[in-house]
Amino acid sequence: ITSANLDLPRKGRVSARVHDVTGRRVRSLVAAVLPAGHHRIAWDGRDDRGTSVASGIYYVVVSVEGDRVARKVTLLK
């Protein structure tokens, strides 16, 4: 499981998605309004259909109220 920590100073709309190296969305992790505070976003290496994806490089893209951050992650099985 790959996880990321997110600290929100105030309540806000959060979107977190996993993309492959071609930019294709693999999994939507969060699409909700979250309260202020600490949140943990986790990815279990599966796509939106629940199928295990191949080892490789992926990008976790988190958007909070229009601000966007992408982090490269390596999935090893």
Residue pairs with C-beta under 8 A, 6 or more apart in sequence:
1 42
1 43
1 44
1 45
2 42
2 43
2 45
2 60
2 73
2 75
3 40
3 41
3 42
3 43
4 16
4 40
4 41
4 60
4 62
4 71
5 38
5 39
5 40
5 41
6 14
6 16
6 34
6 38
6 39
6 40
6 41
6 62
6 64
7 37
7 38
7 39
8 14
8 34
8 35
8 36
8 37
8 39
8 64
9 36
10 36
11 33
11 34
11 35
11 36
12 33
12 34
12 64
12 65
13 32
13 33
13 64
13 65
14 30
14 31
14 32
14 33
14 34
14 39
14 62
14 63
14 64
15 28
15 30
15 31
15 61
15 62
15 63
15 64
16 28
16 29
16 30
16 31
16 41
16 60
16 61
16 62
16 63
17 25
17 26
17 27
17 28
17 29
17 60
17 61
18 25
18 26
18 27
18 29
18 43
18 58
18 59
18 60
18 61
19 25
19 26
19 58
19 59
19 61
20 26
20 53
20 56
20 58
20 59
21 56
21 57
21 58
21 59
25 48
26 47
26 48
26 53
26 58
27 43
27 46
27 47
27 48
28 48
29 41
29 42
29 43
29 60
30 41
41 60
41 62
43 60
43 73
45 52
45 53
45 75
45 77
46 52
46 53
47 53
52 77
53 75
54 75
54 77
55 75
55 76
55 77
56 74
56 75
57 72
57 73
57 74
57 75
58 72
58 73
58 74
58 75
59 70
59 71
59 72
59 73
60 70
60 71
60 73
61 68
61 69
61 70
62 68
62 69
62 70
62 71
63 69
